[in-house]
Amino acid sequence: MADAFKDYLHIPKSFLLKVKENTPESKLKSVLKALDEEYSEMKVVPGESVGLVAAESLGEPSTQMTLNTFHFAGVAEMNITMGLPRIIEVLDGRKNLTTPMMDIYLNKPYSQGQEIKKIALSIKETRLQDVATEISINLSDSRVEVTVDESRLAEIGMTKQGLVTALKGEVKGLSVDLRKDFISFKVKNKEESVNNIFKMKEKIKAIVVKGIKGISQVLPVKRGNEFIIITAGSNLKKILLLPFVDTTRTISNNIFEIEDVLGIEAARQAAIDEVYKVIENQGLNVDIRHLMLVADVMCNSGKVRGITRYGTVKEKVSVLARASFETPIRHLIDASLYGETDNLKSVVENVMLNQPVPVGTGMLKLVTKPEEKKAK
Amino acid sequence: MTDVYLGGKFVGTVDEPQKFVDYLKEQRRTGLLSREVNVYHNVEVAEVNVEAFKGRVRRPLIIVKDGVPLLTEEHIRRLQKNELSWSDLVKQGVIEYLDAAEEENAYVAFFEEELTKENTHLEIAPLAMFGLTTSLVPFTNYNSAQKVNTGSKNQKQALGFYAANYAVRMDMDVNLLHYPQNPVVKSLMHDIVEYGKHPSGQNLIVAVMSYKGYNMEDAIVINKGSIERGLGRGSYYRPMIAEELRYSGGLVDEISIPDKEVKGYKSEHDYRFLEEDGIIYPEAMVAEGDVVIGKTSPPRFLSGMEQYSLSSETRRESSVAMQHGEEGIVDTVILTENAEGNKLIQVKLRDNRTPEVGDKFTSRHGQKGVVGLIVPHADMPFTASGIVPDIIFSPHGIPTRMTMAHLIELVAGKAGALAGRYVDGSVFSSESEKDIRKELLSLGFRDNGVETMYDGETGEAFKVRIYVGSMYYLRLKHMVANKIHSRARGPIQLLTRQPTEGRAKEGGLRLGEMEKDTFVAHGASMLLKERFDSDKTTVPVCNNCGLIAVYDEYKKRSYCMVCPESDAGFVEISYSFKLILDEFKNLCIYPKLKLVNKY
């Protein structure tokens, strides 16, 4: 690197590297000077209310969003929560999404379409009730009898025998037998009450016999020049264990799952991506840095927290600020129990007290020191 | 097997539902069953619903049998001779009323020519599909559905001639149009309801063009000369009522000019219009603060000696006076008594309402707009034949709203006005645009309604021809005079010391949460503080216990009620914060303020 760069090392490297390498020394100085000026222009000034600006920048476009939601009618596409409801879902930090989804990228040669349908189907969860024609309770022998549809079994590439072995692995404390017409489930060693048999039946119905739990639908599609599998329902942990999955790119839309499997930094990025996807989809224009700030606030404790009264708002230092946002009495009473002190350091409290808010011009306190009288 | 429900309750089953339904209908038509019963056969879920409950919307249709309507020429002839009435037709089973459910089973033909063997009913008139006000929109079928809706809603808000006996009525909030006209373009409904007896609009000459930007964003430009000739002129009537109430203990209100000793006496000037009986005289021009009816009431609480000396000193002033920003002329004064026999005074005030900038006008197609400019007659554009438009309407309101009927009414009105006849604009059976154009052509005008116009200021011809014609316009009751509001200083609320709310109370304009955020976002802290200074106070705070202390104005000294020995410092806070501290104390929370030097 040329000497000229030395004075400009405070500029991030990624910007400096963009300066053309063969720039002549004479020009380099002015280029760097211009770059420095541009860079300092872009920097956020101390005292700027970045949070509020981010909130406004996200809030204003979302008011326009509610009305123009687009629907994919008729197409063999899955129904996805988009638009404002999805943004609220992400920012609130909801754990149970209305439409959990995954984009599964594949390794070669599967990514070129080889056996794509077969792979997709192998992921899809099949519950016992999906292959059964009848599930009945035999009260006299206190057992549950399941009649299996063989043609449907063949569809997912399983035999009756294979089914029984799969079931044996899934259930605990039950004996599974293959009889002539049906599969029988019976509690080992003891008589069961009728009530428990009914509960058992419901459990047995939902046993996953094949595929991965939580993946309710699969859809192989071509994205760019490779095949990927889009799923309804998500289970990142188990999908990533599969040999044909490209673990570097496969992603779920469930931020908490990502936090669990890949860590908080990945979750932060996922939150940004999820919100940005909606905004882009709506044809709106929001600077990504606003989203980054929001995601930072959600993740800075090391765990994902939603922007709700149970999440980030709870962590606010000021009692009055917390009380001004939902359930004020609870916050006040708690504060009085613990004898909390409000130091009036943020915006809301100072608005309440009619004091200058500590942002922008109100951040500074200028004091003049009167000239001391010289002793004569 | 089909289930039968009577009024939503299961009553039994039938094996041949269609036969059953037909039988019920036959019984109804002959009058053996009430004519208000409706039967709906839902084939898909195999159900027959018989409904006789109140609150169903029903509409009349002509019954058709084997492709022939039961209403014959004979019926019509006798109807015209007045030998037969509507209810006779219903009784004879010629016309029946269907509710929304039974309509599902009906196959209704629109016109007689379209009748087939399968038809069960015939529409009486296409108009019957719509409600009353919607039927008053001409060429409805050329408009977008949404605008038909707003168009009919607007008609309910129009100034008009609502009742011929308005002069002796005492209605709240009455608007009257001085020169109402019958519309040139009308529908069948206008004749049915005798619209000419209570019209609510005027036929105006409308030019569709821009005018110096004063009619952008739905505004309209009005010809000042037209206003002077009576366009949209109206009166606004409002009653003021006072009653001589009786209270327990034989005390009564007294309607008279209040004595100067009375509590709350305004000023002699305010009572100047009152005659000896304490009531204002007709045709007095009153304004803000003037008393219309003088009244005094007995004191609210009687205590001690007051009971025995009911002199005027103890009575309260309770006159009816003009409120802030109101003015008008006293129209009628009525002295009467109410049901309880109390003396009742009703004074009707009248106010002239000449169209001004900001008043709302609309055509019958939901094309509402506000007056943007009033142009002197001489400066308005004019046509070659010297016609000067009353209103200039902006063409930008047309494409997105798709109110084609607005445009058609303009040519139709033009043709009608020139030919001296009414034009029929009934839904689905209106005169055709083609015929109207032909007629316009024969009257010596361009068939597409455009004309060469000249700039009123320069006299130069416009480079394009202007679409100009006659339309029925309505003046809506929303007038700036009733809405204009501003405040610099004014009344405050007792509890919070913040400005009052609303125009009637001369209230402030709220700077809300989101507006506050914009100040914060700009970092304009000091400006924000100043905006919220409306309830600022300086309070003494005890340095020891941190509670609000007391300032003794007489001794010029502050002290704390809890710890009298300690001294207090002064802080400037909003009064509402002092209030919330008090509320904390009510919650048994001790809000302790720690005072620190600012620097």
Chai-1 contact restraints between the chains, C-beta under 6 A:
chainA,res_idxA,chainB,res_idxB,connection_type,confidence,min_distance_angstrom,max_distance_angstrom,comment,restraint_id
A,G47,B,G523,contact,1.0,0.0,6.0,A-B,restraint_1
A,S49,B,V520,contact,1.0,0.0,6.0,A-B,restraint_2
A,S49,B,A521,contact,1.0,0.0,6.0,A-B,restraint_3
A,L52,B,D517,contact,1.0,0.0,6.0,A-B,restraint_4
A,L52,B,V520,contact,1.0,0.0,6.0,A-B,restraint_5
A,L52,B,A521,contact,1.0,0.0,6.0,A-B,restraint_6
A,V53,B,A521,contact,1.0,0.0,6.0,A-B,restraint_7
A,L332,B,I589,contact,1.0,0.0,6.0,A-B,restraint_8
A,S336,B,I589,contact,1.0,0.0,6.0,A-B,restraint_9
A,V347,B,V520,contact,1.0,0.0,6.0,A-B,restraint_10
A,M352,B,F577,contact,1.0,0.0,6.0,A-B,restraint_11
A,L353,B,I573,contact,1.0,0.0,6.0,A-B,restraint_12
A,L353,B,F577,contact,1.0,0.0,6.0,A-B,restraint_13
A,N354,B,F532,contact,1.0,0.0,6.0,A-B,restraint_14
A,N354,B,K536,contact,1.0,0.0,6.0,A-B,restraint_15
A,N354,B,I573,contact,1.0,0.0,6.0,A-B,restraint_16
A,N354,B,S574,contact,1.0,0.0,6.0,A-B,restraint_17
A,P356,B,S525,contact,1.0,0.0,6.0,A-B,restraint_18
A,P356,B,M526,contact,1.0,0.0,6.0,A-B,restraint_19
A,P356,B,K529,contact,1.0,0.0,6.0,A-B,restraint_20
A,V357,B,V520,contact,1.0,0.0,6.0,A-B,restraint_21
A,V357,B,S525,contact,1.0,0.0,6.0,A-B,restraint_22
A,V359,B,G523,contact,1.0,0.0,6.0,A-B,restraint_23
A,G360,B,G523,contact,1.0,0.0,6.0,A-B,restraint_24
A,G360,B,S525,contact,1.0,0.0,6.0,A-B,restraint_25
A,T361,B,G523,contact,1.0,0.0,6.0,A-B,restraint_26
A,T361,B,S525,contact,1.0,0.0,6.0,A-B,restraint_27
A,T361,B,M526,contact,1.0,0.0,6.0,A-B,restraint_28
A,G362,B,S525,contact,1.0,0.0,6.0,A-B,restraint_29
A,V367,B,Y599,contact,1.0,0.0,6.0,A-B,restraint_30
